Amino acid sequence: MLCLLFQDALATISEYAEAGITVRGTFVQPNKEPPPGEQKLYLAIEATSELAVQKAKAEITRLIKEELVRLQNSYQPINKGRYTVL
């Protein structure tokens, strides 16, 4: 489901910025090196002008920051309940 939302977001940004955005590379665990001949996961942005690339990059950055703020605001610590000793 998340992957579909991500693909929709990339398609929307691609249309807005008039740039091609492609997911490339391989997922690598944090603090690990990619296998030989592989690169870490990244987004490749291609366009006919530098302005279109900058526009796409700015929109991707904006969406990531917006999502981080949303996640921070939705954090609800788990309340284990209160116990009363009788």
C-alpha positions in Angstrom: 0.0 0.0 0.0 2.8 2.4 1.0 4.6 1.6 -2.3 1.5 2.5 -4.3 1.1 5.9 -2.5 4.8 6.6 -3.1 4.4 5.8 -6.8 1.4 8.1 -7.0 3.3 10.9 -5.3 6.2 10.4 -7.7 3.9 10.5 -10.7 2.2 13.7 -9.4 5.6 15.4 -8.9 6.9 14.2 -12.2 3.8 15.7 -14.0 4.1 19.0 -11.9 7.8 19.5 -12.5 7.9 18.1 -16.0 10.7 15.7 -15.0 11.2 12.0 -15.0 11.7 10.4 -11.6 13.0 6.9 -11.3 13.8 4.8 -8.2 17.2 3.1 -8.6 19.6 1.1 -6.6 19.0 -1.5 -3.9 17.8 -1.1 -0.3 20.8 -1.4 2.1 20.4 -1.6 5.9 21.7 1.5 7.7 25.5 1.5 8.4 26.0 -1.3 5.8 27.7 -1.2 2.5 25.9 -2.3 -0.7 26.9 -5.5 -2.4 29.7 -5.2 -5.0 28.4 -3.7 -8.2 25.3 -2.3 -6.5 24.4 1.2 -5.4 22.3 2.3 -2.4 18.6 3.2 -3.1 18.2 6.7 -4.7 15.9 8.8 -6.8 17.1 9.7 -10.3 15.6 13.0 -11.6 15.9 13.7 -15.3 14.5 16.6 -17.2 15.3 18.9 -20.2 16.1 21.8 -18.0 17.9 22.5 -14.7 14.8 24.4 -13.4 12.6 21.3 -13.8 15.1 19.2 -11.9 15.3 21.8 -9.1 11.5 22.0 -9.0 11.1 18.2 -8.7 13.8 18.1 -6.0 12.2 20.9 -4.0 8.8 19.2 -4.2 10.2 15.8 -3.1 12.0 17.5 -0.1 8.8 19.4 0.8 6.7 16.2 0.8 9.3 14.3 2.9 9.4 17.1 5.5 5.6 17.4 5.6 5.3 13.6 6.2 7.9 13.8 9.0 6.0 16.5 10.7 2.8 14.6 10.3 4.4 11.5 11.9 5.8 13.5 14.8 2.4 15.0 15.5 0.6 11.7 15.4 3.0 10.0 17.9 1.0 8.5 20.7 3.0 6.9 23.5 1.6 3.5 24.6 -0.2 4.0 27.9 0.2 0.8 29.8 -2.5 1.8 32.2 -2.5 2.6 35.8 -2.6 0.1 38.6 -4.0 0.7 42.0 -2.6 -1.3 44.9 -5.3 -2.2 47.5 
